[in-house]
Amino acid sequence: MNHRYIKVYVNMWRILPFYIICKHCKHKDKVGLDIAMWKRKNKELNEYSELFQFGYFAMNMIEFRNVMLNRLHRNKIGYVISRMLFKPLESLYINMPPEKIGGGLYFLHGFSTIVAAKEIGNNCSINQQVTIGYNGKDAPVIGNDVTITVGSIVIGNVVINDGAVIGAGSVVKHDVEAGDIVAGVPATSIKKKVHR
């Protein structure tokens, strides 16, 4: 058996309370969407129960812990207990209230990542070394089903509309249309070039 699976079974004593706290928090609907998104990204776990999947993500994908702890910010007791059970990834900063983040938030290798938008929609994927943040008083708005890939910077008063993809290492200074693919410094549309 895979050692990552064994780790889940051995640590079920701390996974179970974390799971129960998250599944009964104020943002439990978003937690359900988060688990579903992480499950879609890790299809090899489909035959296992949701509790096992949750435990697998909590034990082996530290970024998942950050998402769950963000969901618990309005539940101080649940947050403190969960934080004692599971240490988050220290270099992944989600500096937003859970009310402003849609369900299904996914991080792939979330180290050196800062997320501070006005709002994030449902089912968004963010890679490592991404900065989403303020430029003075203004911060971005991220739509639904947006993918922001490694090393991208999205700051200031910009809107990333639904289904957009931000290419690796891009600097986004203007709004991105729905379904568009942008890349470069500054980021410009490459969708037409991709589809040739």
C-alpha positions, 0 to 999 in steps of 0.5 A, spaced: 500 500 500 502 507 498 505 510 504 501 516 503 495 512 504 498 509 510 499 516 513 492 517 512 489 511 516 495 512 522 493 520 523 485 518 522 485 521 530 486 528 528 483 528 521 476 526 523 475 532 528 478 536 523 473 534 518 467 534 522 469 541 524 470 543 517 463 540 515 459 543 520 462 550 519 458 556 517 462 555 510 460 548 509 457 549 502 464 552 500 468 546 504 464 541 500 465 545 493 473 545 495 473 537 497 469 536 490 475 540 486 481 537 490 477 530 488 477 532 481 484 534 481 486 527 484 482 522 480 485 516 483 482 517 490 475 516 487 473 510 490 475 512 497 470 515 502 470 523 502 473 522 509 479 519 506 479 524 501 479 529 506 484 526 510 489 525 504 489 532 502 490 534 509 496 529 510 499 530 503 497 537 500 498 542 505 495 547 501 489 544 502 489 545 510 490 553 508 484 553 504 480 549 510 483 554 515 481 560 511 474 557 511 474 557 519 476 564 520 469 566 523 469 560 528 474 561 533 474 555 537 474 550 531 480 554 528 484 554 534 483 546 534 484 545 527 490 549 527 493 545 533 491 539 529 494 541 522 500 546 521 498 550 515 503 551 509 507 558 512 508 561 505 501 561 502 498 567 505 490 567 503 489 574 506 481 574 505 475 573 509 472 566 507 465 570 505 469 573 499 472 566 496 467 562 492 468 554 493 472 550 490 479 553 491 485 549 489 492 550 490 497 546 486 504 547 490 502 553 493 508 556 496 510 563 496 503 565 494 499 571 496 492 571 495 489 578 497 483 580 492 476 583 493 473 577 491 474 570 488 469 566 484 468 558 484 472 553 482 479 557 481 486 554 481 492 558 483 499 555 482 505 557 486 509 563 486 503 567 484 501 574 487 494 577 487 494 583 491 492 590 492 495 596 488 494 602 493 486 601 495 485 597 489 485 589 488 483 584 483 476 581 482 477 574 480 471 570 476 469 563 476 473 557 473 479 562 473 486 558 472 492 563 474 499 559 473 506 559 476 509 566 477 503 570 475 502 577 478 495 580 478 494 586 482 490 593 482 483 594 479 483 589 474 477 584 473 479 576 471 472 574 468 470 567 468 474 561 465 480 566 463 487 563 464 493 567 466 499 564 463 506 562 467 510 569 469 505 574 466 503 580 469 496 582 469 495 590 468 488 590 465 481 586 465 481 579 462 475 577 458 471 571 459 474 565 457 481 568 454 488 566 455 493 571 456 500 571 457 506 576 457 509 582 461 504 586 460 499 580 459 496 580 452 491 575 449 494 569 446 488 565 445 487 566 437 495 564 437 493 558 441 487 555 436 491 556 430 
